[in-house]
Amino acid sequence: MNVTLFTTLGCHLCDEALHMLQELQATGKDMDIVEAEIADSDTLREKYGIRIPVVRVSEDEIGWPFSIDELKDFLSSHK
């Protein structure tokens, strides 16, 4: 499964979201995590600037705040 994490440099919540994804990955969740830096794109900055961290799978997204259990449920719905 391809997972995109919309993030930006210095975002501690983004770091926390990445840690959650990595924790789920380490427990056997099969996924490739790609970090998308929103500062590199006006479009991404406009769309996600105040919403990050945002996790996307296919066309579905979950935005902060979310717990690791909510993230796990979100990812499980995209097998």
mmCIF file of the N, C-alpha and C atoms, coordinates in Angstrom:
data_MODEL
# 
_entry.id   MODEL 
# 
loop_
_atom_site.group_PDB 
_atom_site.id 
_atom_site.type_symbol 
_atom_site.label_atom_id 
_atom_site.label_alt_id 
_atom_site.label_comp_id 
_atom_site.label_asym_id 
_atom_site.label_entity_id 
_atom_site.label_seq_id 
_atom_site.pdbx_PDB_ins_code 
_atom_site.Cartn_x 
_atom_site.Cartn_y 
_atom_site.Cartn_z 
_atom_site.occupancy 
_atom_site.B_iso_or_equiv 
_atom_site.pdbx_formal_charge 
_atom_site.auth_seq_id 
_atom_site.auth_comp_id 
_atom_site.auth_asym_id 
_atom_site.auth_atom_id 
_atom_site.pdbx_PDB_model_num 
ATOM 1   N N  . MET A 1 1  ? 0.852   -1.167 0.000  1.00 0.00 ? 1  MET A N  1 
ATOM 2   C CA . MET A 1 1  ? 0.000   0.000  0.000  1.00 0.00 ? 1  MET A CA 1 
ATOM 3   C C  . MET A 1 1  ? 0.900   1.233  0.000  1.00 0.00 ? 1  MET A C  1 
ATOM 4   N N  . ASN A 1 2  ? 0.555   2.213  -0.828 1.00 0.00 ? 2  ASN A N  1 
ATOM 5   C CA . ASN A 1 2  ? 1.271   3.481  -0.867 1.00 0.00 ? 2  ASN A CA 1 
ATOM 6   C C  . ASN A 1 2  ? 0.572   4.487  0.041  1.00 0.00 ? 2  ASN A C  1 
ATOM 7   N N  . VAL A 1 3  ? 1.340   5.056  0.963  1.00 0.00 ? 3  VAL A N  1 
ATOM 8   C CA . VAL A 1 3  ? 0.824   6.016  1.932  1.00 0.00 ? 3  VAL A CA 1 
ATOM 9   C C  . VAL A 1 3  ? 1.616   7.315  1.763  1.00 0.00 ? 3  VAL A C  1 
ATOM 10  N N  . THR A 1 4  ? 0.902   8.411  1.601  1.00 0.00 ? 4  THR A N  1 
ATOM 11  C CA . THR A 1 4  ? 1.551   9.715  1.502  1.00 0.00 ? 4  THR A CA 1 
ATOM 12  C C  . THR A 1 4  ? 1.279   10.494 2.777  1.00 0.00 ? 4  THR A C  1 
ATOM 13  N N  . LEU A 1 5  ? 2.352   11.034 3.353  1.00 0.00 ? 5  LEU A N  1 
ATOM 14  C CA . LEU A 1 5  ? 2.246   11.896 4.523  1.00 0.00 ? 5  LEU A CA 1 
ATOM 15  C C  . LEU A 1 5  ? 2.594   13.309 4.079  1.00 0.00 ? 5  LEU A C  1 
ATOM 16  N N  . PHE A 1 6  ? 1.625   14.191 4.108  1.00 0.00 ? 6  PHE A N  1 
ATOM 17  C CA . PHE A 1 6  ? 1.866   15.596 3.787  1.00 0.00 ? 6  PHE A CA 1 
ATOM 18  C C  . PHE A 1 6  ? 2.427   16.261 5.038  1.00 0.00 ? 6  PHE A C  1 
ATOM 19  N N  . THR A 1 7  ? 3.581   16.895 4.879  1.00 0.00 ? 7  THR A N  1 
ATOM 20  C CA . THR A 1 7  ? 4.359   17.363 6.008  1.00 0.00 ? 7  THR A CA 1 
ATOM 21  C C  . THR A 1 7  ? 5.123   18.625 5.633  1.00 0.00 ? 7  THR A C  1 
ATOM 22  N N  . THR A 1 8  ? 5.811   19.203 6.605  1.00 0.00 ? 8  THR A N  1 
ATOM 23  C CA . THR A 1 8  ? 6.748   20.291 6.337  1.00 0.00 ? 8  THR A CA 1 
ATOM 24  C C  . THR A 1 8  ? 7.815   20.289 7.417  1.00 0.00 ? 8  THR A C  1 
ATOM 25  N N  . LEU A 1 9  ? 8.939   20.861 7.094  1.00 0.00 ? 9  LEU A N  1 
ATOM 26  C CA . LEU A 1 9  ? 10.077  20.910 7.997  1.00 0.00 ? 9  LEU A CA 1 
ATOM 27  C C  . LEU A 1 9  ? 9.708   21.624 9.297  1.00 0.00 ? 9  LEU A C  1 
ATOM 28  N N  . GLY A 1 10 ? 10.080  21.027 10.415 1.00 0.00 ? 10 GLY A N  1 
ATOM 29  C CA . GLY A 1 10 ? 9.850   21.646 11.720 1.00 0.00 ? 10 GLY A CA 1 
ATOM 30  C C  . GLY A 1 10 ? 8.465   21.417 12.299 1.00 0.00 ? 10 GLY A C  1 
ATOM 31  N N  . CYS A 1 11 ? 7.676   20.567 11.673 1.00 0.00 ? 11 CYS A N  1 
ATOM 32  C CA . CYS A 1 11 ? 6.316   20.283 12.156 1.00 0.00 ? 11 CYS A CA 1 
ATOM 33  C C  . CYS A 1 11 ? 6.372   19.093 13.116 1.00 0.00 ? 11 CYS A C  1 
ATOM 34  N N  . HIS A 1 12 ? 6.282   19.372 14.422 1.00 0.00 ? 12 HIS A N  1 
ATOM 35  C CA . HIS A 1 12 ? 6.375   18.285 15.401 1.00 0.00 ? 12 HIS A CA 1 
ATOM 36  C C  . HIS A 1 12 ? 5.196   17.327 15.325 1.00 0.00 ? 12 HIS A C  1 
ATOM 37  N N  . LEU A 1 13 ? 4.031   17.813 14.927 1.00 0.00 ? 13 LEU A N  1 
ATOM 38  C CA . LEU A 1 13 ? 2.878   16.918 14.757 1.00 0.00 ? 13 LEU A CA 1 
ATOM 39  C C  . LEU A 1 13 ? 3.108   15.981 13.579 1.00 0.00 ? 13 LEU A C  1 
ATOM 40  N N  . CYS A 1 14 ? 3.765   16.492 12.536 1.00 0.00 ? 14 CYS A N  1 
ATOM 41  C CA . CYS A 1 14 ? 4.104   15.659 11.382 1.00 0.00 ? 14 CYS A CA 1 
ATOM 42  C C  . CYS A 1 14 ? 5.081   14.563 11.788 1.00 0.00 ? 14 CYS A C  1 
ATOM 43  N N  . ASP A 1 15 ? 6.049   14.924 12.627 1.00 0.00 ? 15 ASP A N  1 
ATOM 44  C CA . ASP A 1 15 ? 6.995   13.933 13.141 1.00 0.00 ? 15 ASP A CA 1 
ATOM 45  C C  . ASP A 1 15 ? 6.268   12.853 13.927 1.00 0.00 ? 15 ASP A C  1 
ATOM 46  N N  . GLU A 1 16 ? 5.284   13.266 14.700 1.00 0.00 ? 16 GLU A N  1 
ATOM 47  C CA . GLU A 1 16 ? 4.496   12.312 15.488 1.00 0.00 ? 16 GLU A CA 1 
ATOM 48  C C  . GLU A 1 16 ? 3.694   11.386 14.572 1.00 0.00 ? 16 GLU A C  1 
ATOM 49  N N  . ALA A 1 17 ? 3.094   11.949 13.527 1.00 0.00 ? 17 ALA A N  1 
ATOM 50  C CA . ALA A 1 17 ? 2.328   11.144 12.572 1.00 0.00 ? 17 ALA A CA 1 
ATOM 51  C C  . ALA A 1 17 ? 3.236   10.151 11.854 1.00 0.00 ? 17 ALA A C  1 
ATOM 52  N N  . LEU A 1 18 ? 4.437   10.595 11.457 1.00 0.00 ? 18 LEU A N  1 
ATOM 53  C CA . LEU A 1 18 ? 5.394   9.692  10.811 1.00 0.00 ? 18 LEU A CA 1 
ATOM 54  C C  . LEU A 1 18 ? 5.780   8.564  11.758 1.00 0.00 ? 18 LEU A C  1 
ATOM 55  N N  . HIS A 1 19 ? 6.011   8.893  13.008 1.00 0.00 ? 19 HIS A N  1 
ATOM 56  C CA . HIS A 1 19 ? 6.345   7.867  14.003 1.00 0.00 ? 19 HIS A CA 1 
ATOM 57  C C  . HIS A 1 19 ? 5.214   6.840  14.117 1.00 0.00 ? 19 HIS A C  1 
ATOM 58  N N  . MET A 1 20 ? 3.967   7.298  14.127 1.00 0.00 ? 20 MET A N  1 
ATOM 59  C CA . MET A 1 20 ? 2.828   6.377  14.187 1.00 0.00 ? 20 MET A CA 1 
ATOM 60  C C  . MET A 1 20 ? 2.820   5.449  12.979 1.00 0.00 ? 20 MET A C  1 
ATOM 61  N N  . LEU A 1 21 ? 3.025   6.021  11.787 1.00 0.00 ? 21 LEU A N  1 
ATOM 62  C CA . LEU A 1 21 ? 3.051   5.208  10.572 1.00 0.00 ? 21 LEU A CA 1 
ATOM 63  C C  . LEU A 1 21 ? 4.171   4.174  10.631 1.00 0.00 ? 21 LEU A C  1 
ATOM 64  N N  . GLN A 1 22 ? 5.335   4.600  11.076 1.00 0.00 ? 22 GLN A N  1 
ATOM 65  C CA . GLN A 1 22 ? 6.477   3.689  11.173 1.00 0.00 ? 22 GLN A CA 1 
ATOM 66  C C  . GLN A 1 22 ? 6.232   2.600  12.213 1.00 0.00 ? 22 GLN A C  1 
ATOM 67  N N  . GLU A 1 23 ? 5.550   2.954  13.286 1.00 0.00 ? 23 GLU A N  1 
ATOM 68  C CA . GLU A 1 23 ? 5.213   1.972  14.319 1.00 0.00 ? 23 GLU A CA 1 
ATOM 69  C C  . GLU A 1 23 ? 4.269   0.910  13.753 1.00 0.00 ? 23 GLU A C  1 
ATOM 70  N N  . LEU A 1 24 ? 3.266   1.348  12.997 1.00 0.00 ? 24 LEU A N  1 
ATOM 71  C CA . LEU A 1 24 ? 2.343   0.391  12.378 1.00 0.00 ? 24 LEU A CA 1 
ATOM 72  C C  . LEU A 1 24 ? 3.058   -0.457 11.335 1.00 0.00 ? 24 LEU A C  1 
ATOM 73  N N  . GLN A 1 25 ? 3.961   0.152  10.601 1.00 0.00 ? 25 GLN A N  1 
ATOM 74  C CA . GLN A 1 25 ? 4.748   -0.572 9.605  1.00 0.00 ? 25 GLN A CA 1 
ATOM 75  C C  . GLN A 1 25 ? 5.605   -1.646 10.283 1.00 0.00 ? 25 GLN A C  1 
ATOM 76  N N  . ALA A 1 26 ? 6.196   -1.316 11.424 1.00 0.00 ? 26 ALA A N  1 
ATOM 77  C CA . ALA A 1 26 ? 7.060   -2.239 12.153 1.00 0.00 ? 26 ALA A CA 1 
ATOM 78  C C  . ALA A 1 26 ? 6.289   -3.418 12.728 1.00 0.00 ? 26 ALA A C  1 
ATOM 79  N N  . THR A 1 27 ? 4.985   -3.234 12.937 1.00 0.00 ? 27 THR A N  1 
ATOM 80  C CA . THR A 1 27 ? 4.176   -4.326 13.488 1.00 0.00 ? 27 THR A CA 1 
ATOM 81  C C  . THR A 1 27 ? 3.554   -5.172 12.388 1.00 0.00 ? 27 THR A C  1 
ATOM 82  N N  . GLY A 1 28 ? 3.993   -4.956 11.133 1.00 0.00 ? 28 GLY A N  1 
ATOM 83  C CA . GLY A 1 28 ? 3.557   -5.834 10.058 1.00 0.00 ? 28 GLY A CA 1 
ATOM 84  C C  . GLY A 1 28 ? 2.643   -5.218 9.023  1.00 0.00 ? 28 GLY A C  1 
ATOM 85  N N  . LYS A 1 29 ? 2.268   -3.961 9.184  1.00 0.00 ? 29 LYS A N  1 
ATOM 86  C CA . LYS A 1 29 ? 1.427   -3.297 8.188  1.00 0.00 ? 29 LYS A CA 1 
ATOM 87  C C  . LYS A 1 29 ? 2.273   -3.062 6.941  1.00 0.00 ? 29 LYS A C  1 
ATOM 88  N N  . ASP A 1 30 ? 1.862   -3.665 5.820  1.00 0.00 ? 30 ASP A N  1 
ATOM 89  C CA . ASP A 1 30 ? 2.617   -3.563 4.573  1.00 0.00 ? 30 ASP A CA 1 
ATOM 90  C C  . ASP A 1 30 ? 2.302   -2.243 3.886  1.00 0.00 ? 30 ASP A C  1 
ATOM 91  N N  . MET A 1 31 ? 3.267   -1.310 3.947  1.00 0.00 ? 31 MET A N  1 
ATOM 92  C CA . MET A 1 31 ? 3.050   -0.009 3.314  1.00 0.00 ? 31 MET A CA 1 
ATOM 93  C C  . MET A 1 31 ? 4.367   0.652  2.969  1.00 0.00 ? 31 MET A C  1 
ATOM 94  N N  . ASP A 1 32 ? 4.318   1.468  1.927  1.00 0.00 ? 32 ASP A N  1 
ATOM 95  C CA . ASP A 1 32 ? 5.420   2.333  1.553  1.00 0.00 ? 32 ASP A CA 1 
ATOM 96  C C  . ASP A 1 32 ? 5.008   3.746  1.931  1.00 0.00 ? 32 ASP A C  1 
ATOM 97  N N  . ILE A 1 33 ? 5.815   4.396  2.764  1.00 0.00 ? 33 ILE A N  1 
ATOM 98  C CA . ILE A 1 33 ? 5.512   5.741  3.244  1.00 0.00 ? 33 ILE A CA 1 
ATOM 99  C C  . ILE A 1 33 ? 6.316   6.750  2.433  1.00 0.00 ? 33 ILE A C  1 
ATOM 100 N N  . VAL A 1 34 ? 5.610   7.696  1.839  1.00 0.00 ? 34 VAL A N  1 
ATOM 101 C CA . VAL A 1 34 ? 6.256   8.769  1.092  1.00 0.00 ? 34 VAL A CA 1 
ATOM 102 C C  . VAL A 1 34 ? 5.891   10.079 1.779  1.00 0.00 ? 34 VAL A C  1 
ATOM 103 N N  . GLU A 1 35 ? 6.911   10.854 2.126  1.00 0.00 ? 35 GLU A N  1 
ATOM 104 C CA . GLU A 1 35 ? 6.671   12.166 2.723  1.00 0.00 ? 35 GLU A CA 1 
ATOM 105 C C  . GLU A 1 35 ? 6.617   13.213 1.615  1.00 0.00 ? 35 GLU A C  1 
ATOM 106 N N  . ALA A 1 36 ? 5.551   13.992 1.596  1.00 0.00 ? 36 ALA A N  1 
ATOM 107 C CA . ALA A 1 36 ? 5.386   15.057 0.610  1.00 0.00 ? 36 ALA A CA 1 
ATOM 108 C C  . ALA A 1 36 ? 5.559   16.391 1.318  1.00 0.00 ? 36 ALA A C  1 
ATOM 109 N N  . GLU A 1 37 ? 6.609   17.109 0.965  1.00 0.00 ? 37 GLU A N  1 
ATOM 110 C CA . GLU A 1 37 ? 6.921   18.409 1.557  1.00 0.00 ? 37 GLU A CA 1 
ATOM 111 C C  . GLU A 1 37 ? 6.028   19.472 0.916  1.00 0.00 ? 37 GLU A C  1 
ATOM 112 N N  . ILE A 1 38 ? 5.111   20.030 1.701  1.00 0.00 ? 38 ILE A N  1 
ATOM 113 C CA . ILE A 1 38 ? 4.149   20.985 1.131  1.00 0.00 ? 38 ILE A CA 1 
ATOM 114 C C  . ILE A 1 38 ? 4.795   22.322 0.789  1.00 0.00 ? 38 ILE A C  1 
ATOM 115 N N  . ALA A 1 39 ? 5.923   22.651 1.399  1.00 0.00 ? 39 ALA A N  1 
ATOM 116 C CA . ALA A 1 39 ? 6.577   23.931 1.119  1.00 0.00 ? 39 ALA A CA 1 
ATOM 117 C C  . ALA A 1 39 ? 7.127   24.004 -0.307 1.00 0.00 ? 39 ALA A C  1 
ATOM 118 N N  . ASP A 1 40 ? 7.278   22.844 -0.954 1.00 0.00 ? 40 ASP A N  1 
ATOM 119 C CA . ASP A 1 40 ? 7.820   22.797 -2.310 1.00 0.00 ? 40 ASP A CA 1 
ATOM 120 C C  . ASP A 1 40 ? 6.776   23.089 -3.386 1.00 0.00 ? 40 ASP A C  1 
ATOM 121 N N  . SER A 1 41 ? 5.518   23.253 -2.985 1.00 0.00 ? 41 SER A N  1 
ATOM 122 C CA . SER A 1 41 ? 4.451   23.432 -3.966 1.00 0.00 ? 41 SER A CA 1 
ATOM 123 C C  . SER A 1 41 ? 3.416   24.429 -3.450 1.00 0.00 ? 41 SER A C  1 
ATOM 124 N N  . ASP A 1 42 ? 3.138   25.455 -4.253 1.00 0.00 ? 42 ASP A N  1 
ATOM 125 C CA . ASP A 1 42 ? 2.098   26.417 -3.872 1.00 0.00 ? 42 ASP A CA 1 
ATOM 126 C C  . ASP A 1 42 ? 0.753   25.721 -3.708 1.00 0.00 ? 42 ASP A C  1 
ATOM 127 N N  . THR A 1 43 ? 0.473   24.774 -4.597 1.00 0.00 ? 43 THR A N  1 
ATOM 128 C CA . THR A 1 43 ? -0.799  24.055 -4.550 1.00 0.00 ? 43 THR A CA 1 
ATOM 129 C C  . THR A 1 43 ? -0.932  23.254 -3.260 1.00 0.00 ? 43 THR A C  1 
ATOM 130 N N  . LEU A 1 44 ? 0.122   22.502 -2.904 1.00 0.00 ? 44 LEU A N  1 
ATOM 131 C CA . LEU A 1 44 ? 0.078   21.708 -1.667 1.00 0.00 ? 44 LEU A CA 1 
ATOM 132 C C  . LEU A 1 44 ? 0.024   22.602 -0.440 1.00 0.00 ? 44 LEU A C  1 
ATOM 133 N N  . ARG A 1 45 ? 0.772   23.694 -0.466 1.00 0.00 ? 45 ARG A N  1 
ATOM 134 C CA . ARG A 1 45 ? 0.770   24.630 0.669  1.00 0.00 ? 45 ARG A CA 1 
ATOM 135 C C  . ARG A 1 45 ? -0.622  25.218 0.872  1.00 0.00 ? 45 ARG A C  1 
ATOM 136 N N  . GLU A 1 46 ? -1.268  25.554 -0.241 1.00 0.00 ? 46 GLU A N  1 
ATOM 137 C CA . GLU A 1 46 ? -2.616  26.115 -0.171 1.00 0.00 ? 46 GLU A CA 1 
ATOM 138 C C  . GLU A 1 46 ? -3.621  25.090 0.367  1.00 0.00 ? 46 GLU A C  1 
ATOM 139 N N  . LYS A 1 47 ? -3.506  23.850 -0.101 1.00 0.00 ? 47 LYS A N  1 
ATOM 140 C CA . LYS A 1 47 ? -4.458  22.805 0.275  1.00 0.00 ? 47 LYS A CA 1 
ATOM 141 C C  . LYS A 1 47 ? -4.236  22.273 1.701  1.00 0.00 ? 47 LYS A C  1 
ATOM 142 N N  . TYR A 1 48 ? -2.964  22.121 2.099  1.00 0.00 ? 48 TYR A N  1 
ATOM 143 C CA . TYR A 1 48 ? -2.665  21.437 3.356  1.00 0.00 ? 48 TYR A CA 1 
ATOM 144 C C  . TYR A 1 48 ? -2.019  22.319 4.431  1.00 0.00 ? 48 TYR A C  1 
ATOM 145 N N  . GLY A 1 49 ? -1.756  23.574 4.114  1.00 0.00 ? 49 GLY A N  1 
ATOM 146 C CA . GLY A 1 49 ? -1.001  24.446 5.004  1.00 0.00 ? 49 GLY A CA 1 
ATOM 147 C C  . GLY A 1 49 ? -1.420  24.442 6.454  1.00 0.00 ? 49 GLY A C  1 
ATOM 148 N N  . ILE A 1 50 ? -2.711  24.500 6.731  1.00 0.00 ? 50 ILE A N  1 
ATOM 149 C CA . ILE A 1 50 ? -3.161  24.530 8.131  1.00 0.00 ? 50 ILE A CA 1 
ATOM 150 C C  . ILE A 1 50 ? -3.731  23.189 8.585  1.00 0.00 ? 50 ILE A C  1 
ATOM 151 N N  . ARG A 1 51 ? -3.663  22.167 7.717  1.00 0.00 ? 51 ARG A N  1 
ATOM 152 C CA . ARG A 1 51 ? -4.252  20.866 8.029  1.00 0.00 ? 51 ARG A CA 1 
ATOM 153 C C  . ARG A 1 51 ? -3.221  19.795 8.365  1.00 0.00 ? 51 ARG A C  1 
ATOM 154 N N  . ILE A 1 52 ? -1.945  20.050 8.078  1.00 0.00 ? 52 ILE A N  1 
ATOM 155 C CA . ILE A 1 52 ? -0.951  18.988 8.246  1.00 0.00 ? 52 ILE A CA 1 
ATOM 156 C C  . ILE A 1 52 ? -0.781  18.606 9.711  1.00 0.00 ? 52 ILE A C  1 
ATOM 157 N N  . PRO A 1 53 ? -0.426  17.382 9.969  1.00 0.00 ? 53 PRO A N  1 
ATOM 158 C CA . PRO A 1 53 ? -0.156  16.317 9.033  1.00 0.00 ? 53 PRO A CA 1 
ATOM 159 C C  . PRO A 1 53 ? -1.430  15.703 8.468  1.00 0.00 ? 53 PRO A C  1 
ATOM 160 N N  . VAL A 1 54 ? -1.345  15.308 7.213  1.00 0.00 ? 54 VAL A N  1 
ATOM 161 C CA . VAL A 1 54 ? -2.439  14.620 6.530  1.00 0.00 ? 54 VAL A CA 1 
ATOM 162 C C  . VAL A 1 54 ? -1.866  13.350 5.924  1.00 0.00 ? 54 VAL A C  1 
ATOM 163 N N  . VAL A 1 55 ? -2.576  12.243 6.113  1.00 0.00 ? 55 VAL A N  1 
ATOM 164 C CA . VAL A 1 55 ? -2.182  10.955 5.547  1.00 0.00 ? 55 VAL A CA 1 
ATOM 165 C C  . VAL A 1 55 ? -3.171  10.631 4.436  1.00 0.00 ? 55 VAL A C  1 
ATOM 166 N N  . ARG A 1 56 ? -2.620  10.271 3.264  1.00 0.00 ? 56 ARG A N  1 
ATOM 167 C CA . ARG A 1 56 ? -3.473  9.922  2.119  1.00 0.00 ? 56 ARG A CA 1 
ATOM 168 C C  . ARG A 1 56 ? -3.165  8.510  1.643  1.00 0.00 ? 56 ARG A C  1 
ATOM 169 N N  . VAL A 1 57 ? -4.244  7.779  1.379  1.00 0.00 ? 57 VAL A N  1 
ATOM 170 C CA . VAL A 1 57 ? -4.174  6.482  0.714  1.00 0.00 ? 57 VAL A CA 1 
ATOM 171 C C  . VAL A 1 57 ? -5.197  6.543  -0.405 1.00 0.00 ? 57 VAL A C  1 
ATOM 172 N N  . SER A 1 58 ? -4.743  6.298  -1.633 1.00 0.00 ? 58 SER A N  1 
ATOM 173 C CA . SER A 1 58 ? -5.584  6.471  -2.823 1.00 0.00 ? 58 SER A CA 1 
ATOM 174 C C  . SER A 1 58 ? -6.083  7.907  -2.834 1.00 0.00 ? 58 SER A C  1 
ATOM 175 N N  . GLU A 1 59 ? -7.377  8.092  -2.816 1.00 0.00 ? 59 GLU A N  1 
ATOM 176 C CA . GLU A 1 59 ? -7.944  9.445  -2.803 1.00 0.00 ? 59 GLU A CA 1 
ATOM 177 C C  . GLU A 1 59 ? -8.486  9.832  -1.430 1.00 0.00 ? 59 GLU A C  1 
ATOM 178 N N  . ASP A 1 60 ? -8.373  8.921  -0.462 1.00 0.00 ? 60 ASP A N  1 
ATOM 179 C CA . ASP A 1 60 ? -8.904  9.175  0.880  1.00 0.00 ? 60 ASP A CA 1 
ATOM 180 C C  . ASP A 1 60 ? -7.826  9.755  1.780  1.00 0.00 ? 60 ASP A C  1 
ATOM 181 N N  . GLU A 1 61 ? -8.242  10.633 2.675  1.00 0.00 ? 61 GLU A N  1 
ATOM 182 C CA . GLU A 1 61 ? -7.301  11.295 3.576  1.00 0.00 ? 61 GLU A CA 1 
ATOM 183 C C  . GLU A 1 61 ? -7.837  11.313 5.003  1.00 0.00 ? 61 GLU A C  1 
ATOM 184 N N  . ILE A 1 62 ? -6.879  11.310 5.923  1.00 0.00 ? 62 ILE A N  1 
ATOM 185 C CA . ILE A 1 62 ? -7.193  11.541 7.330  1.00 0.00 ? 62 ILE A CA 1 
ATOM 186 C C  . ILE A 1 62 ? -6.261  12.653 7.796  1.00 0.00 ? 62 ILE A C  1 
ATOM 187 N N  . GLY A 1 63 ? -6.849  13.675 8.391  1.00 0.00 ? 63 GLY A N  1 
ATOM 188 C CA . GLY A 1 63 ? -6.076  14.820 8.858  1.00 0.00 ? 63 GLY A CA 1 
ATOM 189 C C  . GLY A 1 63 ? -5.991  14.843 10.370 1.00 0.00 ? 63 GLY A C  1 
ATOM 190 N N  . TRP A 1 64 ? -4.987  15.548 10.834 1.00 0.00 ? 64 TRP A N  1 
ATOM 191 C CA . TRP A 1 64 ? -4.770  15.702 12.269 1.00 0.00 ? 64 TRP A CA 1 
ATOM 192 C C  . TRP A 1 64 ? -5.927  16.445 12.889 1.00 0.00 ? 64 TRP A C  1 
ATOM 193 N N  . PRO A 1 65 ? -6.374  16.107 14.064 1.00 0.00 ? 65 PRO A N  1 
ATOM 194 C CA . PRO A 1 65 ? -5.793  15.146 14.995 1.00 0.00 ? 65 PRO A CA 1 
ATOM 195 C C  . PRO A 1 65 ? -6.326  13.735 14.757 1.00 0.00 ? 65 PRO A C  1 
ATOM 196 N N  . PHE A 1 66 ? -5.445  12.750 14.945 1.00 0.00 ? 66 PHE A N  1 
ATOM 197 C CA . PHE A 1 66 ? -5.844  11.343 14.924 1.00 0.00 ? 66 PHE A CA 1 
ATOM 198 C C  . PHE A 1 66 ? -4.941  10.575 15.873 1.00 0.00 ? 66 PHE A C  1 
ATOM 199 N N  . SER A 1 67 ? -5.524  9.533  16.430 1.00 0.00 ? 67 SER A N  1 
ATOM 200 C CA . SER A 1 67 ? -4.754  8.648  17.320 1.00 0.00 ? 67 SER A CA 1 
ATOM 201 C C  . SER A 1 67 ? -4.166  7.523  16.476 1.00 0.00 ? 67 SER A C  1 
ATOM 202 N N  . ILE A 1 68 ? -3.280  6.751  17.075 1.00 0.00 ? 68 ILE A N  1 
ATOM 203 C CA . ILE A 1 68 ? -2.716  5.626  16.341 1.00 0.00 ? 68 ILE A CA 1 
ATOM 204 C C  . ILE A 1 68 ? -3.805  4.600  16.017 1.00 0.00 ? 68 ILE A C  1 
ATOM 205 N N  . ASP A 1 69 ? -4.795  4.450  16.891 1.00 0.00 ? 69 ASP A N  1 
ATOM 206 C CA . ASP A 1 69 ? -5.894  3.522  16.626 1.00 0.00 ? 69 ASP A CA 1 
ATOM 207 C C  . ASP A 1 69 ? -6.745  4.014  15.446 1.00 0.00 ? 69 ASP A C  1 
ATOM 208 N N  . GLU A 1 70 ? -7.006  5.314  15.392 1.00 0.00 ? 70 GLU A N  1 
ATOM 209 C CA . GLU A 1 70 ? -7.771  5.866  14.269 1.00 0.00 ? 70 GLU A CA 1 
ATOM 210 C C  . GLU A 1 70 ? -6.984  5.728  12.966 1.00 0.00 ? 70 GLU A C  1 
ATOM 211 N N  . LEU A 1 71 ? -5.678  5.934  13.027 1.00 0.00 ? 71 LEU A N  1 
ATOM 212 C CA . LEU A 1 71 ? -4.836  5.773  11.849 1.00 0.00 ? 71 LEU A CA 1 
ATOM 213 C C  . LEU A 1 71 ? -4.828  4.315  11.398 1.00 0.00 ? 71 LEU A C  1 
ATOM 214 N N  . LYS A 1 72 ? -4.733  3.403  12.340 1.00 0.00 ? 72 LYS A N  1 
ATOM 215 C CA . LYS A 1 72 ? -4.751  1.970  12.022 1.00 0.00 ? 72 LYS A CA 1 
ATOM 216 C C  . LYS A 1 72 ? -6.069  1.589  11.351 1.00 0.00 ? 72 LYS A C  1 
ATOM 217 N N  . ASP A 1 73 ? -7.187  2.074  11.879 1.00 0.00 ? 73 ASP A N  1 
ATOM 218 C CA . ASP A 1 73 ? -8.500  1.798  11.278 1.00 0.00 ? 73 ASP A CA 1 
ATOM 219 C C  . ASP A 1 73 ? -8.585  2.380  9.869  1.00 0.00 ? 73 ASP A C  1 
ATOM 220 N N  . PHE A 1 74 ? -8.080  3.595  9.692  1.00 0.00 ? 74 PHE A N  1 
ATOM 221 C CA . PHE A 1 74 ? -8.074  4.238  8.372  1.00 0.00 ? 74 PHE A CA 1 
ATOM 222 C C  . PHE A 1 74 ? -7.276  3.395  7.378  1.00 0.00 ? 74 PHE A C  1 
ATOM 223 N N  . LEU A 1 75 ? -6.083  2.980  7.767  1.00 0.00 ? 75 LEU A N  1 
ATOM 224 C CA . LEU A 1 75 ? -5.242  2.184  6.884  1.00 0.00 ? 75 LEU A CA 1 
ATOM 225 C C  . LEU A 1 75 ? -5.852  0.806  6.606  1.00 0.00 ? 75 LEU A C  1 
ATOM 226 N N  . SER A 1 76 ? -6.493  0.226  7.608  1.00 0.00 ? 76 SER A N  1 
ATOM 227 C CA . SER A 1 76 ? -7.112  -1.095 7.447  1.00 0.00 ? 76 SER A CA 1 
ATOM 228 C C  . SER A 1 76 ? -8.270  -1.074 6.461  1.00 0.00 ? 76 SER A C  1 
ATOM 229 N N  . SER A 1 77 ? -8.887  0.071  6.294  1.00 0.00 ? 77 SER A N  1 
ATOM 230 C CA . SER A 1 77 ? -10.004 0.165  5.350  1.00 0.00 ? 77 SER A CA 1 
ATOM 231 C C  . SER A 1 77 ? -9.525  0.276  3.906  1.00 0.00 ? 77 SER A C  1 
ATOM 232 N N  . HIS A 1 78 ? -8.197  0.279  3.701  1.00 0.00 ? 78 HIS A N  1 
ATOM 233 C CA . HIS A 1 78 ? -7.602  0.405  2.362  1.00 0.00 ? 78 HIS A CA 1 
ATOM 234 C C  . HIS A 1 78 ? -6.637  -0.745 2.098  1.00 0.00 ? 78 HIS A C  1 
ATOM 235 N N  . LYS A 1 79 ? -7.131  -1.921 2.018  1.00 0.00 ? 79 LYS A N  1 
ATOM 236 C CA . LYS A 1 79 ? -6.254  -3.086 1.830  1.00 0.00 ? 79 LYS A CA 1 
ATOM 237 C C  . LYS A 1 79 ? -5.876  -3.293 0.427  1.00 0.00 ? 79 LYS A C  1 
# 
